[in-house]
Amino acid sequence: MPASPASLLTAADVPTAPAGIRLVVTDMDGTLLDDDKRIPEGLWALLAELRSRGVLFSPASGRQYATLARQFADVAEGMVFIAENGTYVVRDGVELSSDPLERTVAADIARTVRGLVASGADVGAVVCGKRSAYVERTDEPFLAEVRRYYVEHRIVEDVTAVDDDVIKVALFDFGSAERTTAPALAAFAATHQVVVSGEHWVDVMNRTANKGAALRGLQRELGITSAQTMVFGDYLNDLEMLDAAEWSFAMANAHPEVVRRARHLAPSNNDNGVLRTIARVLGIPGH
């Protein structure tokens, strides 16, 4: 069972004895990336060291596979990308697993968003396919947010008519996703995952889809145990992933529920918490 918040360790207190770690999985936004969305200095050298030790590094994000692959283009060979909140898992361009939505469900979500917009909400839908993301809104503030996470995206007249395998629908709310958009999707929560993945983002996926399910499938595929897995997260879409690793870390900046669920507490994303903790646990100097 995860530790209670009172017994959480800081990264400085984590034992440095060999942990037998074979897999390191990290969320991106609010976890590996700082608040300016920058990859921390020292990551590439650390990844080379992990590779030399036979430790697999895997980004696990609500971001699109194409976006993740571009961010890690120089080191992507052999890396497993847990994309779209676990609905799409890819290694070396080959799909390892996916959990597509029924198209009728994706269309119903898109129509619900149109209704929210008609009632005055400042929200937009991103229909996430395997090949591309699809949007109907064309205003620059919304598209700027889309580009952060979906480098492959297309503007279409009708997102309910796209010809692609839809793996999730993401909604961007310029206000509070947790207070406004997520409650409006209550009808879908009875049969699907409605996950607040950030201050402004809500993802709707199959009930069977989450980062944790994707990670457990990867562990089975590779013969890696939870005791050999280290995981980092900061938001509600990371909860199930934390449960799949004995070495689970909430960032110091994490949502309170994430802190409660994790076994340990790492320094914040702005304090290079992921790299510092990996180095501490695995005894890697220079970080």
C-alpha beads as a LAMMPS data file, in Angstrom:
LAMMPS data file: protein, C-alpha beads

287 atoms
286 bonds

1 atom types
1 bond types

-500.0 500.0 xlo xhi
-500.0 500.0 ylo yhi
-500.0 500.0 zlo zhi

Masses

1 110.0

Atoms # bond

1 1 1 0.000 0.000 0.000
2 1 1 1.209 3.551 -0.653
3 1 1 2.636 5.366 2.315
4 1 1 0.611 7.956 4.180
5 1 1 1.635 11.566 3.560
6 1 1 3.243 11.797 7.006
7 1 1 5.667 9.018 6.159
8 1 1 6.653 10.228 2.718
9 1 1 10.380 10.588 2.163
10 1 1 12.081 13.471 0.464
11 1 1 14.407 12.607 -2.387
12 1 1 17.394 13.410 -0.173
13 1 1 16.287 10.683 2.260
14 1 1 15.759 7.960 -0.331
15 1 1 18.147 5.031 0.225
16 1 1 21.019 4.897 -2.229
17 1 1 21.487 1.131 -2.002
18 1 1 21.161 -0.655 -5.380
19 1 1 17.460 -0.803 -6.150
20 1 1 17.483 -3.158 -9.129
21 1 1 15.594 -0.575 -11.145
22 1 1 15.068 -1.654 -14.767
23 1 1 12.370 0.810 -15.861
24 1 1 11.962 4.540 -15.184
25 1 1 8.665 6.106 -16.232
26 1 1 7.920 9.802 -15.954
27 1 1 5.073 12.124 -16.726
28 1 1 6.092 15.189 -18.702
29 1 1 4.190 18.396 -17.861
30 1 1 4.565 19.421 -14.247
31 1 1 6.947 16.510 -13.656
32 1 1 9.950 16.197 -15.967
33 1 1 9.408 19.588 -17.643
34 1 1 9.608 22.810 -15.655
35 1 1 6.798 25.325 -15.648
36 1 1 8.157 26.847 -18.866
37 1 1 7.864 23.409 -20.543
38 1 1 11.641 23.024 -20.786
39 1 1 13.478 19.709 -20.709
40 1 1 15.956 19.862 -17.818
41 1 1 19.640 20.270 -18.420
42 1 1 21.449 17.017 -17.889
43 1 1 18.660 14.777 -19.162
44 1 1 20.506 13.586 -22.250
45 1 1 23.618 12.638 -20.284
46 1 1 21.462 10.853 -17.720
47 1 1 19.623 8.927 -20.435
48 1 1 22.942 7.764 -21.856
49 1 1 23.952 6.538 -18.414
50 1 1 20.641 4.732 -17.908
51 1 1 20.999 3.070 -21.294
52 1 1 24.518 1.901 -20.416
53 1 1 23.092 0.301 -17.271
54 1 1 20.288 -1.424 -19.133
55 1 1 17.582 0.775 -17.609
56 1 1 14.699 1.648 -19.945
57 1 1 13.435 5.241 -19.782
58 1 1 9.808 5.808 -20.811
59 1 1 7.915 9.108 -21.083
60 1 1 4.263 8.695 -20.076
61 1 1 2.123 11.655 -20.994
62 1 1 -1.184 12.982 -22.120
63 1 1 0.803 14.330 -25.044
64 1 1 0.510 12.882 -28.522
65 1 1 2.945 10.174 -29.639
66 1 1 4.220 12.360 -32.487
67 1 1 4.945 15.155 -30.015
68 1 1 6.869 12.876 -27.656
69 1 1 8.779 11.263 -30.503
70 1 1 9.882 14.683 -31.724
71 1 1 10.983 15.788 -28.249
72 1 1 13.143 12.677 -27.845
73 1 1 14.092 12.260 -31.508
74 1 1 17.835 11.954 -30.902
75 1 1 17.465 9.193 -28.289
76 1 1 14.185 7.550 -29.342
77 1 1 15.655 4.243 -30.523
78 1 1 14.389 1.507 -28.213
79 1 1 12.432 3.951 -26.060
80 1 1 8.821 3.144 -25.198
81 1 1 6.399 6.070 -25.428
82 1 1 3.255 5.837 -23.292
83 1 1 1.249 8.484 -25.119
84 1 1 -2.240 9.964 -24.886
85 1 1 -2.589 9.020 -21.200
86 1 1 -1.896 5.358 -21.883
87 1 1 -4.259 4.859 -24.797
88 1 1 -1.402 4.512 -27.305
89 1 1 1.935 2.819 -26.547
90 1 1 4.648 2.788 -29.219
91 1 1 8.247 1.572 -29.491
92 1 1 10.433 2.277 -32.535
93 1 1 7.355 3.282 -34.515
94 1 1 5.550 0.008 -33.781
95 1 1 2.322 0.021 -31.792
96 1 1 2.568 -2.106 -28.655
97 1 1 -0.954 -1.428 -27.450
98 1 1 -3.896 0.906 -27.920
99 1 1 -7.397 1.345 -26.538
100 1 1 -9.544 3.167 -29.128
101 1 1 -12.854 4.810 -28.336
102 1 1 -15.983 3.853 -30.202
103 1 1 -16.545 6.531 -32.815
104 1 1 -20.098 7.124 -31.641
105 1 1 -18.797 7.947 -28.165
106 1 1 -16.174 10.334 -29.524
107 1 1 -18.857 12.050 -31.592
108 1 1 -21.160 12.380 -28.562
109 1 1 -18.364 14.004 -26.561
110 1 1 -17.683 16.462 -29.377
111 1 1 -21.385 17.373 -29.525
112 1 1 -21.399 17.909 -25.750
113 1 1 -18.504 20.338 -26.153
114 1 1 -20.403 22.205 -28.841
115 1 1 -23.256 22.547 -26.359
116 1 1 -20.912 23.919 -23.714
117 1 1 -19.593 26.484 -26.177
118 1 1 -23.144 27.476 -27.119
119 1 1 -23.891 28.074 -23.418
120 1 1 -20.917 30.411 -23.114
121 1 1 -18.062 28.158 -21.957
122 1 1 -14.635 28.883 -23.409
123 1 1 -13.694 25.291 -24.195
124 1 1 -12.561 23.344 -27.237
125 1 1 -12.309 19.669 -28.151
126 1 1 -9.288 17.861 -29.529
127 1 1 -10.252 14.535 -31.074
128 1 1 -7.082 12.461 -30.774
129 1 1 -6.475 9.885 -33.476
130 1 1 -3.495 7.633 -34.012
131 1 1 -2.368 9.579 -37.077
132 1 1 -3.325 13.092 -36.041
133 1 1 -5.357 15.249 -33.694
134 1 1 -8.421 17.048 -35.057
135 1 1 -10.008 20.343 -34.013
136 1 1 -12.829 22.584 -35.165
137 1 1 -11.845 25.790 -33.349
138 1 1 -9.620 28.051 -35.435
139 1 1 -8.817 30.904 -33.026
140 1 1 -5.131 31.407 -32.305
141 1 1 -5.294 31.226 -28.467
142 1 1 -6.833 27.743 -28.665
143 1 1 -4.535 26.554 -31.453
144 1 1 -1.509 27.760 -29.467
145 1 1 -2.507 25.402 -26.652
146 1 1 -3.124 22.567 -29.099
147 1 1 0.321 22.976 -30.657
148 1 1 1.990 22.516 -27.270
149 1 1 0.834 18.907 -27.079
150 1 1 -0.208 17.882 -30.593
151 1 1 2.395 18.641 -33.250
152 1 1 0.332 16.599 -35.706
153 1 1 -3.055 18.301 -35.824
154 1 1 -5.571 19.264 -38.469
155 1 1 -8.385 21.791 -38.548
156 1 1 -11.552 20.158 -39.896
157 1 1 -15.138 21.249 -40.368
158 1 1 -16.559 18.337 -38.381
159 1 1 -14.501 16.372 -35.856
160 1 1 -17.255 13.751 -35.656
161 1 1 -16.480 12.672 -39.235
162 1 1 -12.706 12.084 -39.092
163 1 1 -11.334 8.900 -40.654
164 1 1 -8.918 7.722 -37.964
165 1 1 -8.816 5.453 -34.915
166 1 1 -9.808 7.804 -32.106
167 1 1 -8.022 6.960 -28.861
168 1 1 -9.269 9.802 -26.655
169 1 1 -10.969 13.177 -26.708
170 1 1 -9.156 15.983 -24.899
171 1 1 -10.910 19.175 -23.860
172 1 1 -9.124 22.445 -23.196
173 1 1 -10.912 24.838 -20.836
174 1 1 -9.537 28.369 -20.613
175 1 1 -10.991 28.458 -17.098
176 1 1 -10.883 25.599 -14.599
177 1 1 -11.216 22.140 -16.131
178 1 1 -11.839 20.575 -12.730
179 1 1 -14.662 22.951 -11.816
180 1 1 -16.348 23.529 -15.184
181 1 1 -15.665 21.044 -17.961
182 1 1 -15.269 17.810 -15.994
183 1 1 -18.693 18.136 -14.259
184 1 1 -20.317 18.745 -17.649
185 1 1 -19.063 15.320 -18.736
186 1 1 -20.698 13.478 -15.836
187 1 1 -22.869 11.414 -18.189
188 1 1 -19.742 9.897 -19.751
189 1 1 -18.121 9.195 -16.384
190 1 1 -20.565 6.338 -15.785
191 1 1 -19.077 4.334 -18.651
192 1 1 -15.731 5.967 -19.470
193 1 1 -12.712 7.611 -17.867
194 1 1 -13.132 11.345 -17.397
195 1 1 -9.736 12.450 -16.108
196 1 1 -8.588 15.931 -15.176
197 1 1 -5.041 15.873 -16.542
198 1 1 -4.086 19.476 -15.817
199 1 1 -5.496 22.794 -14.682
200 1 1 -7.099 23.352 -18.089
201 1 1 -7.327 19.844 -19.578
202 1 1 -9.815 16.982 -19.294
203 1 1 -9.394 13.684 -21.137
204 1 1 -12.160 11.221 -21.942
205 1 1 -11.055 7.652 -22.643
206 1 1 -12.263 4.105 -22.309
207 1 1 -12.699 2.952 -18.721
208 1 1 -9.934 0.414 -19.286
209 1 1 -7.462 3.074 -20.438
210 1 1 -5.015 4.893 -18.187
211 1 1 -1.266 5.261 -17.751
212 1 1 -1.273 2.550 -15.109
213 1 1 -2.910 -0.028 -17.365
214 1 1 -0.417 0.800 -20.107
215 1 1 2.492 0.508 -17.689
216 1 1 1.333 -2.839 -16.316
217 1 1 1.037 -4.160 -19.862
218 1 1 4.562 -2.970 -20.591
219 1 1 5.862 -4.598 -17.418
220 1 1 4.322 -7.909 -18.441
221 1 1 5.726 -7.581 -21.958
222 1 1 9.260 -6.944 -20.669
223 1 1 9.197 -9.164 -17.593
224 1 1 9.755 -6.225 -15.254
225 1 1 8.211 -6.152 -11.776
226 1 1 6.754 -3.222 -9.850
227 1 1 9.773 -3.473 -7.523
228 1 1 12.010 -2.802 -10.531
229 1 1 9.983 0.204 -11.677
230 1 1 10.383 3.866 -10.743
231 1 1 7.560 6.291 -11.581
232 1 1 7.151 10.070 -11.311
233 1 1 3.907 12.058 -11.566
234 1 1 2.169 15.238 -10.503
235 1 1 -1.484 15.156 -11.541
236 1 1 -4.626 13.052 -11.336
237 1 1 -3.979 11.237 -14.613
238 1 1 -0.833 9.777 -12.991
239 1 1 -2.556 8.032 -10.065
240 1 1 -2.904 4.545 -11.556
241 1 1 0.662 4.708 -12.865
242 1 1 1.964 5.393 -9.360
243 1 1 0.156 2.275 -8.154
244 1 1 2.111 0.138 -10.615
245 1 1 5.532 0.919 -9.121
246 1 1 7.027 0.340 -5.695
247 1 1 9.346 3.287 -6.346
248 1 1 6.576 5.848 -6.892
249 1 1 7.310 9.555 -6.514
250 1 1 4.968 12.523 -6.362
251 1 1 6.575 15.819 -7.238
252 1 1 6.656 18.450 -4.494
253 1 1 4.349 20.527 -6.717
254 1 1 1.883 17.654 -7.211
255 1 1 -1.867 17.642 -6.691
256 1 1 -2.626 16.700 -3.047
257 1 1 -4.242 13.409 -4.070
258 1 1 -1.093 12.444 -5.981
259 1 1 1.021 13.173 -2.896
260 1 1 -1.261 10.946 -0.828
261 1 1 -1.067 8.112 -3.343
262 1 1 2.703 8.028 -3.906
263 1 1 5.225 6.292 -1.665
264 1 1 7.835 9.054 -1.826
265 1 1 8.086 12.773 -2.491
266 1 1 10.547 14.196 -5.030
267 1 1 11.692 17.814 -5.406
268 1 1 9.500 19.931 -7.659
269 1 1 9.596 20.013 -11.433
270 1 1 11.280 23.426 -11.224
271 1 1 14.001 21.974 -8.988
272 1 1 15.007 19.210 -11.425
273 1 1 13.273 16.692 -9.186
274 1 1 13.121 13.762 -11.602
275 1 1 16.804 13.805 -12.525
276 1 1 17.973 14.429 -8.960
277 1 1 15.909 11.548 -7.634
278 1 1 16.976 9.071 -10.319
279 1 1 20.598 9.967 -9.666
280 1 1 20.157 9.604 -5.910
281 1 1 18.455 6.220 -6.049
282 1 1 20.746 4.741 -8.692
283 1 1 23.919 6.321 -7.384
284 1 1 24.695 8.326 -10.519
285 1 1 27.099 11.205 -9.805
286 1 1 26.887 14.671 -11.269
287 1 1 23.108 15.336 -11.028

Bonds

1 1 1 2
2 1 2 3
3 1 3 4
4 1 4 5
5 1 5 6
6 1 6 7
7 1 7 8
8 1 8 9
9 1 9 10
10 1 10 11
11 1 11 12
12 1 12 13
13 1 13 14
14 1 14 15
15 1 15 16
16 1 16 17
17 1 17 18
18 1 18 19
19 1 19 20
20 1 20 21
21 1 21 22
22 1 22 23
23 1 23 24
24 1 24 25
25 1 25 26
26 1 26 27
27 1 27 28
28 1 28 29
29 1 29 30
30 1 30 31
31 1 31 32
32 1 32 33
33 1 33 34
34 1 34 35
35 1 35 36
36 1 36 37
37 1 37 38
38 1 38 39
39 1 39 40
40 1 40 41
41 1 41 42
42 1 42 43
43 1 43 44
44 1 44 45
45 1 45 46
46 1 46 47
47 1 47 48
48 1 48 49
49 1 49 50
50 1 50 51
51 1 51 52
52 1 52 53
53 1 53 54
54 1 54 55
55 1 55 56
56 1 56 57
57 1 57 58
58 1 58 59
59 1 59 60
60 1 60 61
61 1 61 62
62 1 62 63
63 1 63 64
64 1 64 65
65 1 65 66
66 1 66 67
67 1 67 68
68 1 68 69
69 1 69 70
70 1 70 71
71 1 71 72
72 1 72 73
73 1 73 74
74 1 74 75
75 1 75 76
76 1 76 77
77 1 77 78
78 1 78 79
79 1 79 80
80 1 80 81
81 1 81 82
82 1 82 83
83 1 83 84
84 1 84 85
85 1 85 86
86 1 86 87
87 1 87 88
88 1 88 89
89 1 89 90
90 1 90 91
91 1 91 92
92 1 92 93
93 1 93 94
94 1 94 95
95 1 95 96
96 1 96 97
97 1 97 98
98 1 98 99
99 1 99 100
100 1 100 101
101 1 101 102
102 1 102 103
103 1 103 104
104 1 104 105
105 1 105 106
106 1 106 107
107 1 107 108
108 1 108 109
109 1 109 110
110 1 110 111
111 1 111 112
112 1 112 113
113 1 113 114
114 1 114 115
115 1 115 116
116 1 116 117
117 1 117 118
118 1 118 119
119 1 119 120
120 1 120 121
121 1 121 122
122 1 122 123
123 1 123 124
124 1 124 125
125 1 125 126
126 1 126 127
127 1 127 128
128 1 128 129
129 1 129 130
130 1 130 131
131 1 131 132
132 1 132 133
133 1 133 134
134 1 134 135
135 1 135 136
136 1 136 137
137 1 137 138
138 1 138 139
139 1 139 140
140 1 140 141
141 1 141 142
142 1 142 143
143 1 143 144
144 1 144 145
145 1 145 146
146 1 146 147
147 1 147 148
148 1 148 149
149 1 149 150
150 1 150 151
151 1 151 152
152 1 152 153
153 1 153 154
154 1 154 155
155 1 155 156
156 1 156 157
157 1 157 158
158 1 158 159
159 1 159 160
160 1 160 161
161 1 161 162
162 1 162 163
163 1 163 164
164 1 164 165
165 1 165 166
166 1 166 167
167 1 167 168
168 1 168 169
169 1 169 170
170 1 170 171
171 1 171 172
172 1 172 173
173 1 173 174
174 1 174 175
175 1 175 176
176 1 176 177
177 1 177 178
178 1 178 179
179 1 179 180
180 1 180 181
181 1 181 182
182 1 182 183
183 1 183 184
184 1 184 185
185 1 185 186
186 1 186 187
187 1 187 188
188 1 188 189
189 1 189 190
190 1 190 191
191 1 191 192
192 1 192 193
193 1 193 194
194 1 194 195
195 1 195 196
196 1 196 197
197 1 197 198
198 1 198 199
199 1 199 200
200 1 200 201
201 1 201 202
202 1 202 203
203 1 203 204
204 1 204 205
205 1 205 206
206 1 206 207
207 1 207 208
208 1 208 209
209 1 209 210
210 1 210 211
211 1 211 212
212 1 212 213
213 1 213 214
214 1 214 215
215 1 215 216
216 1 216 217
217 1 217 218
218 1 218 219
219 1 219 220
220 1 220 221
221 1 221 222
222 1 222 223
223 1 223 224
224 1 224 225
225 1 225 226
226 1 226 227
227 1 227 228
228 1 228 229
229 1 229 230
230 1 230 231
231 1 231 232
232 1 232 233
233 1 233 234
234 1 234 235
235 1 235 236
236 1 236 237
237 1 237 238
238 1 238 239
239 1 239 240
240 1 240 241
241 1 241 242
242 1 242 243
243 1 243 244
244 1 244 245
245 1 245 246
246 1 246 247
247 1 247 248
248 1 248 249
249 1 249 250
250 1 250 251
251 1 251 252
252 1 252 253
253 1 253 254
254 1 254 255
255 1 255 256
256 1 256 257
257 1 257 258
258 1 258 259
259 1 259 260
260 1 260 261
261 1 261 262
262 1 262 263
263 1 263 264
264 1 264 265
265 1 265 266
266 1 266 267
267 1 267 268
268 1 268 269
269 1 269 270
270 1 270 271
271 1 271 272
272 1 272 273
273 1 273 274
274 1 274 275
275 1 275 276
276 1 276 277
277 1 277 278
278 1 278 279
279 1 279 280
280 1 280 281
281 1 281 282
282 1 282 283
283 1 283 284
284 1 284 285
285 1 285 286
286 1 286 287
